[in-house]
């Protein structure tokens, strides 16, 4: 079989954009790429629709390049990728729900985001339909046998978390099958994006997943800049990275505390939530918003770092460096806590690789992919930081990756403050004026790689924008890791993944 | 662990003084509830939080109310796991159509007297998601709302001020 690179190179049409490659393929080419993915070549990074076309993003590790393939679908159908490559299945079900395009020979014909409650069926298709009178009840996968019983959980959960439904089948305490049903927080973001001006589109992008608002704004801005063929000023780029690392710190502190809390070790939560609050307050002081929402815009950033704010951030770094090691030590020395995390929720490295699991989920199971290094973007190409890769794949490993990344982010913030260049915060506004084009960007958020692909029209509005959360490829793995664990360990497994519902449901 | 405990002992509490109850919201609540619920539930509130389609930004700040700086529980306000134990539904998000029924059922499962607090700009009127085929456009489109706490997301301080106003009025 031809290698993925050969198939893709043969399919290339016209000039290749900087940083990524673009190809229009026919149905046969599409199927060959699907088969190569199924055979373990390359990594599926995204799969999305348009009214009359489907798109696929493929990472070719050997070349450190991302390919965007598109296939026109005049007949309203396309060869299923999910048939040979399981990670594509939920994405294909979504394409069918939103655009009405049929994946031919798809193994799973059930709807995914469409629960039969929308005002329209196939809402983003060229001609949306009136919804069917009543959608049949969702058919959960079977799990039958003596002594098995089912536990339905959600969509409204017991804690302060996002809604989703989990259907457990258990034998005594052991989980024999978990099936997720998501889509409860589908807001129709990609529909709202279509036809939106850049300002409104950036506002929507910042609200795909609130915990990753900086990373989403960063990715959206870079995608738009790629489409327009412009670059943000250097100072703005460095400030973006500063915000991105502050966001990572805040989320990792929150997660580490929350994982321990799910094993009823609330002392850790209390101390970690203090560190998290410190980060948010520094963000408020320096950038005027605790979560730094809407601070990154296409073309630059909205807030400058004042001279006296350097000291504020350095103070935060010092405090984190002073206090955090005590918490790590506390975790390490609390046997009753480690008893819950070590060996729990094991993710097989082969599965992590197949699903292209990003962030701490991938890095705790041997997959070292990190956009900041693998597809380095400014300013990370000038900064030094390591890649924590662990192979144990359990809750403990995912927590440890976060611990190491906290240290790295502190180091990165140091380097950014030391090297922060002077200069403008945004490009001249006339350079942001209307021009048609396509742009792609991948940005490493705290939970993994966020992909944003955008096509701008002649009038400068968004013709189509797709935002792919890392959770798309992590949620299915959560179903795998809970296998044979006791149901009481599900909160730990779930929190160690900390997938986004909103980012997934869009 | 001992080291941490000692440190905490000498460091003193991080908890900050309470913000004053939001005056505007106090007046609004007094008008809306007309004293109907006075002294029914004592000086405490149990809250069931329902995410009806938020981006999870509001949830992060609701969590923050529990951290040592804001320490929500010192006011007798606490989060409960079941709507059957709740006095207040704290609802976030523009109410997606896929969550509408779950929200209505949660409300039905909450015993009276009960209050609905719409938290965040999305919950107020759908925010930037209003007009989508997939959202109802704010909590008021589905449930009777007693209090709106605006913000994107509202800061923990703002939420606390709103909840204290509710506590003043009903408890």
Interface residues (C-beta under 8 A of the other chain):
Chain A: X113 X115 X117 X118 X119 X120 X123 X128 X155 X156 X158 X159 X160 X161 X162 X163 X183 X184 X185 X186 X187 X188 X189 X191 X192 X200 X203 X204 X207 X208 X209 X210 X211 X213 X254 X267 X270 X271 X273 X274 X276 X277 X280 X290 X291 X293 X326 X327 X330 X333 X334 X500 X501 X502
Chain B: X1 X3 X4 X7 X14 X49 X50 X51 X52 X53 X54 X55 X56 X57 X58 X59 X60 X61 X62 X63 X64 X66 X67 X68 X69 X79 X81 X82 X83 X93 X94 X96 X97 X98 X99 X100 X101 X102 X106 X128 X129 X131 X132 X133 X134 X135 X152 X153 X155
